[in-house]
Amino acid sequence: MSDLVAKAALDRRIADIIRPTVEGMGFLLVRVRLMVSSRERKTLQIMAEQPDGTMEVDHCADLSRALSAVLDVEDPIEGEYALEVSSPGIDRPLTTLEQFARHAGWECKIETAELIDGRRRFKGELEGVEDGEVLIRIEEGLIGLNFEWISDAKLVLTEALIQESLRGRKIDPGAEGSEYDPDAFDEADEGDDDEDDSPEDEAASGPVRRH
């Protein structure tokens, strides 16, 4: 596994289809997920950003239009679906080693595919990357997690992170749904491995596609 941008086979196929367009427009592909709701409604969620980590509404709209055209031609998804293009948000997912290194010093939560010393979830301060391992300081001390073991990771929404994002002009502090809850990640979330209901700071939704 070279990154966590796309996990499911269909997500990886979609990522391969759209990556040339995303990168050709000067953006980095952060995550691709085809989500299916309890009512069987499909939403293709695509997260992207500029190399400096910013992503404005206009960027999302431009990228959404370009990707809509590509997906209409390649047609990788059966049936109707809605296209949603967004920035990664404040408590962003971490999907590459470069992102783990760039966000050293911030609190994060990491989930592994298999049990590591009897646990799959780790929460603490990122200490960077070394020899293919993500270093994180948890209560027990500094540990290294092989990147290949990681199934999900994201930053924790803290006041310090919010203030840093405000200084970088990356968020609207009054955006609907941007509630700060540092304790939201705990064992009670065990069943939500593939769900991500955190707020994104910029997003553009496309029309429902019918194929």
TIGU-338179 format. One record per residue (C-alpha): x, y, z; residue number from 1; chain; residue in one letter. Coordinates in Angstrom, 3 decimals, m for minus. Example, Ala and Ser with C-alpha at 12.3 -4.5 7.8 and 13.67 -1.06 7.14 Angstrom:
BEGIN
> 12.300,m4.500,7.800,1,A,A
> 13.670,m1.060,7.140,2,A,S
//
This chain:
BEGIN
> 0.000,0.000,0.000,1,A,M
> 1.571,3.275,m1.111,2,A,S
> m1.140,5.515,0.328,3,A,D
> m4.608,5.601,1.886,4,A,L
> m6.172,7.796,m0.783,5,A,V
> m8.438,4.977,m1.931,6,A,A
> m9.022,1.679,m0.120,7,A,K
> m11.791,m0.245,m1.895,8,A,A
> m11.125,m1.668,m5.349,9,A,A
> m13.677,0.628,m7.024,10,A,L
> m12.282,3.649,m5.179,11,A,D
> m8.804,2.795,m6.443,12,A,R
> m10.117,2.485,m9.993,13,A,R
> m11.813,5.871,m9.708,14,A,I
> m8.640,7.395,m8.262,15,A,A
> m6.652,6.115,m11.236,16,A,D
> m9.202,7.655,m13.604,17,A,I
> m9.358,11.100,m12.004,18,A,I
> m5.789,11.575,m10.758,19,A,R
> m4.399,12.867,m14.098,20,A,P
> m7.112,15.540,m14.216,21,A,T
> m6.694,16.489,m10.561,22,A,V
> m2.932,16.811,m10.833,23,A,E
> m3.134,18.433,m14.260,24,A,G
> m5.166,21.248,m12.689,25,A,M
> m2.494,21.753,m10.039,26,A,G
> m4.170,19.932,m7.145,27,A,F
> m3.251,16.944,m5.009,28,A,L
> m5.698,14.070,m4.594,29,A,L
> m6.285,13.489,m0.871,30,A,V
> m9.066,10.911,m0.695,31,A,R
> m11.634,9.068,m2.812,32,A,V
> m14.646,7.314,m1.276,33,A,R
> m17.837,6.004,m2.835,34,A,L
> m20.319,6.168,0.038,35,A,M
> m23.640,4.308,0.066,36,A,V
> m26.304,5.470,2.520,37,A,S
> m28.879,3.313,4.291,38,A,S
> m31.301,4.276,1.513,39,A,R
> m28.851,2.977,m1.103,40,A,E
> m28.049,6.502,m2.287,41,A,R
> m24.504,6.761,m3.625,42,A,K
> m22.204,9.735,m3.124,43,A,T
> m18.742,9.918,m4.638,44,A,L
> m16.654,11.977,m2.226,45,A,Q
> m13.429,13.402,m3.633,46,A,I
> m11.069,15.440,m1.453,47,A,M
> m8.314,17.532,m3.004,48,A,A
> m6.079,20.451,m2.138,49,A,E
> m3.426,22.744,m3.526,50,A,Q
> 0.216,21.934,m2.703,51,A,P
> 0.139,24.581,0.058,52,A,D
> m2.848,22.876,1.700,53,A,G
> m5.472,25.457,0.723,54,A,T
> m8.624,24.838,m1.289,55,A,M
> m11.245,27.477,m2.048,56,A,E
> m14.879,27.041,m3.085,57,A,V
> m14.079,28.150,m6.630,58,A,D
> m11.334,25.532,m6.832,59,A,H
> m13.794,22.828,m5.768,60,A,C
> m16.353,24.000,m8.318,61,A,A
> m13.811,24.056,m11.159,62,A,D
> m12.508,20.622,m10.235,63,A,L
> m16.027,19.245,m9.862,64,A,S
> m16.926,20.319,m13.407,65,A,R
> m13.753,18.820,m14.836,66,A,A
> m14.125,15.516,m12.987,67,A,L
> m17.798,15.270,m13.886,68,A,S
> m16.868,15.302,m17.555,69,A,A
> m14.158,12.662,m17.062,70,A,V
> m16.438,10.385,m15.048,71,A,L
> m19.234,10.691,m17.587,72,A,D
> m16.873,9.369,m20.252,73,A,V
> m15.216,6.611,m18.201,74,A,E
> m18.473,5.634,m16.419,75,A,D
> m16.942,3.592,m13.533,76,A,P
> m20.028,3.661,m11.262,77,A,I
> m23.250,1.794,m11.930,78,A,E
> m26.537,3.605,m11.353,79,A,G
> m27.186,7.068,m9.957,80,A,E
> m24.723,8.889,m7.737,81,A,Y
> m23.953,12.395,m6.536,82,A,A
> m20.487,13.874,m7.004,83,A,L
> m19.087,15.835,m4.055,84,A,E
> m15.712,17.581,m4.362,85,A,V
> m14.298,19.163,m1.203,86,A,S
> m11.204,20.247,0.647,87,A,S
> m9.889,17.875,3.329,88,A,P
> m11.237,20.084,6.135,89,A,G
> m9.606,21.097,9.401,90,A,I
> m9.487,17.636,10.985,91,A,D
> m8.256,16.275,7.705,92,A,R
> m7.592,12.660,6.815,93,A,P
> m3.934,11.711,6.531,94,A,L
> m3.441,9.454,3.537,95,A,T
> 0.269,9.615,2.620,96,A,T
> 3.568,9.527,4.488,97,A,L
> 4.214,13.067,3.265,98,A,E
> 1.049,14.263,5.003,99,A,Q
> 2.041,12.566,8.259,100,A,F
> 5.426,14.280,8.082,101,A,A
> 3.937,17.690,7.194,102,A,R
> 1.523,17.616,10.131,103,A,H
> 4.015,16.604,12.806,104,A,A
> 3.262,18.338,16.092,105,A,G
> m0.518,18.015,15.806,106,A,W
> m2.746,15.552,17.610,107,A,E
> m4.072,12.732,15.483,108,A,C
> m5.914,9.458,15.691,109,A,K
> m4.792,6.359,13.838,110,A,I
> m6.474,3.026,13.241,111,A,E
> m4.638,m0.096,12.164,112,A,T
> m5.986,m2.963,10.089,113,A,A
> m4.847,m5.542,12.640,114,A,E
> m4.367,m5.560,16.396,115,A,L
> m1.047,m4.064,17.505,116,A,I
> m0.211,m5.053,21.085,117,A,D
> m3.887,m5.749,21.677,118,A,G
> m5.282,m2.532,20.177,119,A,R
> m6.198,m1.026,16.827,120,A,R
> m6.731,2.624,17.778,121,A,R
> m4.080,5.104,18.776,122,A,F
> m4.450,8.755,19.682,123,A,K
> m1.634,11.188,20.405,124,A,G
> 0.768,13.753,18.997,125,A,E
> 2.382,13.110,15.645,126,A,L
> 6.188,13.070,15.897,127,A,E
> 6.917,12.711,12.192,128,A,G
> 8.007,9.848,9.961,129,A,V
> 11.100,7.672,10.114,130,A,E
> 12.053,4.676,7.941,131,A,D
> 8.505,4.121,6.719,132,A,G
> 7.029,4.339,10.212,133,A,E
> 4.636,6.959,11.542,134,A,V
> 5.801,8.141,14.953,135,A,L
> 3.086,9.010,17.448,136,A,I
> 3.396,9.861,21.130,137,A,R
> 0.615,8.173,23.092,138,A,I
> 0.136,7.965,26.865,139,A,E
> 2.508,5.024,27.097,140,A,E
> 5.254,6.873,25.208,141,A,G
> 6.589,7.242,21.665,142,A,L
> 5.787,4.392,19.294,143,A,I
> 6.295,3.741,15.590,144,A,G
> 3.546,2.327,13.401,145,A,L
> 4.510,0.857,10.050,146,A,N
> 2.600,2.772,7.378,147,A,F
> 1.484,m0.522,5.858,148,A,E
> m0.399,m1.329,9.075,149,A,W
> m2.516,1.834,9.007,150,A,I
> m6.084,1.661,7.683,151,A,S
> m7.303,5.144,8.676,152,A,D
> m5.839,8.315,10.147,153,A,A
> m6.914,11.895,10.642,154,A,K
> m6.069,14.997,12.645,155,A,L
> m8.004,15.678,15.835,156,A,V
> m10.049,18.878,15.854,157,A,L
> m8.545,20.989,18.648,158,A,T
> m8.679,24.681,19.488,159,A,E
> m5.016,25.024,18.515,160,A,A
> m5.648,23.436,15.113,161,A,L
> m8.651,25.688,14.531,162,A,I
> m6.599,28.779,15.347,163,A,Q
> m3.793,27.653,13.055,164,A,E
> m6.291,27.105,10.251,165,A,S
> m7.787,30.539,10.854,166,A,L
> m4.358,32.116,10.581,167,A,R
> m3.887,30.338,7.271,168,A,G
> m7.326,31.516,6.084,169,A,R
> m8.369,27.954,5.383,170,A,K
> m11.693,27.849,7.212,171,A,I
> m14.814,29.790,8.050,172,A,D
> m15.158,29.602,11.860,173,A,P
> m18.908,30.086,11.587,174,A,G
> m19.432,27.277,9.111,175,A,A
> m22.367,25.060,9.916,176,A,E
> m21.374,21.819,11.604,177,A,G
> m17.890,22.928,12.651,178,A,S
> m18.296,21.873,16.271,179,A,E
> m15.232,21.145,18.371,180,A,Y
> m15.388,17.783,20.098,181,A,D
> m11.930,16.462,21.028,182,A,P
> m13.375,13.376,22.712,183,A,D
> m15.416,12.164,19.759,184,A,A
> m12.904,9.411,18.946,185,A,F
> m13.225,6.599,21.455,186,A,D
> m14.202,2.980,21.718,187,A,E
> m17.850,3.887,21.176,188,A,A
> m16.978,4.594,17.543,189,A,D
> m15.791,1.043,16.888,190,A,E
> m18.509,0.457,14.299,191,A,G
> m17.758,3.561,12.227,192,A,D
> m14.543,2.486,10.554,193,A,D
> m15.562,3.702,7.100,194,A,D
> m17.698,6.703,8.000,195,A,E
> m16.367,10.237,8.150,196,A,D
> m18.871,12.857,9.202,197,A,D
> m16.356,15.581,10.014,198,A,S
> m16.929,18.985,8.432,199,A,P
> m15.058,19.969,5.321,200,A,E
> m14.199,23.637,5.021,201,A,D
> m14.944,23.985,1.305,202,A,E
> m17.078,21.786,m0.913,203,A,A
> m18.850,21.691,m4.247,204,A,A
> m21.531,19.154,m5.086,205,A,S
> m22.334,18.071,m8.591,206,A,G
> m25.638,16.836,m9.979,207,A,P
> m26.774,13.268,m9.635,208,A,V
> m25.278,11.127,m12.378,209,A,R
> m27.375,8.522,m14.146,210,A,R
> m25.672,5.707,m16.035,211,A,H
//
